[in-house]
């Protein structure tokens, strides 16, 4: 065989292998880029920045919940019963408002757009850069193009990290949906455990100015939050501020950022309440939870029973902010935190 024929044979064989690999990836479709969970897989590995786009495109739902790790223990079937909906949960651990905007863009690009968006709006979402995801996104999964589809089908990392593990779980008889519906993490929820994990900051020499975060907050509102609200007036947006532990506020006080952070949140609430399709629920001052450190495994993350209680309160309209009550709410919370005896929390630690 001549050199030319060897080269031609090699090229043809390489092309056959590439097409075969792509066809196998297409049939498996571990990240649901082409179809719902209808292939030969019965179990799907979940990793938020990779899994969420396919779930957002292929699942049937009329409600979507977005947020950070603070919603990862929210039980979807409980929410479906509470709100008479069919919800999908799309969380991003440590995610920014930019993360939420990117995934919600996919949700609203469907023929059947969500009737309700539940958005757990952590402070760091609005004080992070408006165009910055928490981790770099695999763009080929978010913007479906021919180039992106080829990047997915011919991607060895996708095969080793998703297709292969999914096949092993399927062969072992595992049935696991692509979208998580229940508890995603657990831990030692106790005062002793969380006090042990808390690294108390040094006391700042001076306070951060009230408007320190204001420019970034406004950029997030203008680019990531308000466009979704304005462009989807038939969708009801329910924004939720969750109950961090009292140690979270100790951290903010000692860093000198508490007042600036509250100023930013109050501005965000004032802005959101201007829209008829928005409801805001505020649980930062849910003191029965916040002051009971046995609810937490660290200064912010609470047990799954709190996730359930939050959604029950939302369903009942408890803790909802309005134009008439939000100013007083923030005033009372600020007074409580400024007068709280944080040192007493550490009396037993000394």
N, C-alpha and C positions, 0 to 999 in steps of 0.2 A: 504494500500500500504506500502510495506516495505521500510526501509531507502534506500536500494540499488536501488529500483525502482524509488524512489523520485530523487535520485542523477542522475540516467540514464535519467529520464524525463527532469530534469533541464539542463543536458548537451546537450541533443538533441534539446530542445527548444532554448538554447543559440546559438547552431550552426545554427539553422534555422534562427534566428534573425540576426546573423552576415552575413550569406550568403545573406539573403534578403536585408540587408543594403548595402552590397557590390554591389549587383546586381542593386539596385536603383542608387547608385553612378556611377556605370558603364554606366547605361542608360543616366543619366544626363550629366556626364563627363564635369563639369563646367570649367575645365582647359585644355580641349582638349588633354588629354593624350592618347586617343585611336582612335579618329576620328575627322574629321573637324566639323564645325558647322552644324551637320546634325541630332541631336537628337531632343527632344521635347522642348528645350529651344530656345527662340528667343532673349534673352538678356543676356549679360555676364558682370559681374563685372571685372574690370581690376585692377590689382596690380602687378607692374612690375616684382618683383622677383618670383612671383607665376605664372603669366600669360604668360610670354615670352617664356618659353620652349615649351609649347603646340602650341603656335602660330607659332614658328619657325619650328616645325615639321609638322604641319597639313595644314598651308596655302599654296596656290600656289603663287609663286613670283619668279621674276628673279633679283630683286634688294632689298637690305636690308639697312636700315639706323640705325646706333647705335650711342649712345651718352648719355649724361646726360639730366637734365631738360632743357638744352639750346636748345634741339631739340623737346621738347614736344609740341610746338605750330606749328611745321612744318606740313603743310597740304599735306597729301599723294596724293590725286588726282591732286593737282597742280604739284607735282614732277613727277607723271606718265605722265602728258602731256608735261612737259619740257624735260624729258629725254627719252620719248617713252618707258617706262618700266612699270612693275607691281611691285610696291614697298610695302614692309611691314616695319613698324617703330617699333623698339625694343629699347626703352629707359630705362635707370636706373637712377633715380633721385639721384644725387650725386655719380654716379657709378665710379668705378675704371677701369683701363685697364683690370684687371682680370675679372670683370663683362663682359666686351665686348668680351673677349676671350672665356669665357664659353658659351655665347649665340651663338657666331659665329661658335664655334665648332659644335653645333647642326645644324646650317644652312648648314655647309659644309659636314655634315654627311648624307645629303639627296642625293637621286639619281640625282635630278636636283639642282645643286649647283648655287649660285647667280652669275650672270654675273658682277654685280657691287655692291660694298660695299661703302656706304657713311658713313664716320666715323668722327663725331664731336669730335675732340681730345682736351679736356680741359686740362689745365696744371696740375691740381691736379690728373688727370689720370696717368700721367707719374711720378709724385713725390710721389704717394702712394705706399705702399708695393706691390710688384709684385704678391703676392699670397693672397692678402686680398680683399674680396668683401666689398662693402660699408656697407651692412647688411648681416648677416648670411643667406646663401642660403638654401632653402629646397631641399637638395641633392636628395631626392627621385624623384623629378620632373626633375632633370637635367640628372641623370644617370639612365636610365630605366632598372631596374632589377625586378625579381619576388618579392623580398623583398620590393623594392621601390613601385611597383604597389600595393602591399597589404597595404603599409603605406598610399598610396593615397586613396584607396577604403574604408579603415576602419577608416578614419581620421575624427573625430568629428569636429575639427577646420575647415577642408575643407567644411564640410556640413554646419556649422553655418555661416561661413564667405563668402562662394561662392555659394554652391548649393541652400541654402534657399533663399538668396537675389535674385538669378537669377530666381528662381521659382516665387517669388513675382512680379518681374518686368515683367516676361512673362505673368503672370495672368492679369497684369494691361495693357497689350497690348504694352509693350515697345519692340522696336526692336533696339538692340545695339550689334554691333560686338565685338568679343573678342579683336581684335586689334584696337586701336584708330587710327582714320584717320584725325582728325582735331584738333581744339583748345582744349588743356587739362587744361589750367589755364589762368586766367586773373588777373587784378588788377588795381591799380591806377597808370597809367603811366604818371608821371609828375615830374618836377624838385623838386617841393615842397615835394612830397611824398617820393621820393628817398633820398633827403637830410635829411628828418626827420628820415628815417630808417637807415641811415648810422652812424655807431658807429666808429668814426675816431680813429685809433690806436695812441698811444703815439709814439713820434719819437724815433727810436732805437738809442742806443749809438754808435753802430758800424755796418758796413755792413757785411752781410753773405758772406762767400767766394764764388768765382765764381763756384767752383766745389762741392759746398755743397750738391746738389741734384744728382750729377753725377752717383754715384753707383746705386741708386734706379732707375734713368732714364734708365740706361743701362740694368738693370735687367728686367724692363718692356719691353724694346725693344726686348731683347733676348728671353723672355719667353711668352710674350702676343701679340706682334705685328708682329715681323719679321717672326715667324714660319707660321703664316697665309698667309703672302705675298709669302713666298717661296714655300709653299706647294700648293698654288693655283695660278699658273702663268697665267692661262686663265681668272682669275677674275681681274677686274679693281678696284683698291682701290683709293677712293677719300677722302683724309684727309682734314678736314676743321678746321681752327682756327678762332673762332667767335669773333665778336666785343664787348668786355666788355666795360662798360662805363669808362670815365676818372677817376671816383672815385675808380675803381678797381686798377688802376695803382697808384693812390694816396696811397692806402692801402699798395701796394707792396713797394713803395718808402719809406714810413714811417717805415715799418717793416725791411727795409734794405735788402729785398729779390729780388728786381727788377732785378738787374744785374745777379744774380745767376739763376733766373727763365728764363730770356732771353737767357742766355748761354745754359741752358738745352733744351729750345725749338729749338734754332738754331742747336744744336747737333742732336736733333731728326729729324729736317728737312733735314739736311745734310745726315743723315743715310737713311731716306726714299727715298730720290731722287736717290739713287743708283739703284733702282729697276725700270725696264721698265714698270711694271704694276701698278705704283703708280703715282698719281697726288696730289699735295699739294696746298691748297688755303688758303691764309693768309689775315684775315680781322681785326686783332688787330689794324691796322693803318688806318682803314676806318674812318677818322676823322669827316666826315659829320654826321656819326652816333654816334661815340664815344663821341663827344663833345656836342651833343644835348641831354641833360638830360631828356627831355620830351619823349625820346624813351624808358625809363627804369622805372621799379617799385622798383628796388634796384640797388646796384652797379654793378650787372652783368646781371640780367634778363631783356631782352628787349621785346617789344610787338610783336605780331604775324606778323605784317607787315614787321618787320626786318627779321623774319624767311623766309618769302616769297622772300624778296629782296636778301637774301644770296643765296638761291637756284637759283634765276634768274642769279646772277653773276657767280655762278659755271657753269651753263649751257652755259653761254657766254664766259667762260674761263677768266673772269676778276679776278684779284688778284691771279693768279696762280704763284707759285714760281718755279724757275728753277735753274739749276747749275750756270747760268750766272747772276741771279738777287738777289738771296736770301741773300747773304752777305751784299749787299748795302741796301736791305730792312731793315734788322735788325739794321744796323748802323744808318740809318735815323730815325727809330723808337726810338732807344735808345737816340739819340741826342734830339729828340722832347720831350720825357718824361723828360729827365734830365733838360731841359731848360723851361719846362712848369711852369706857375705861378699857382700852386695849391692853394696858399693862397687866390687868388682872387675869387675862387669858394666859399669860406666861408666868404667873406666880408659882405654879407647881413645877415649872420647868427649871427654875433657878436653884 
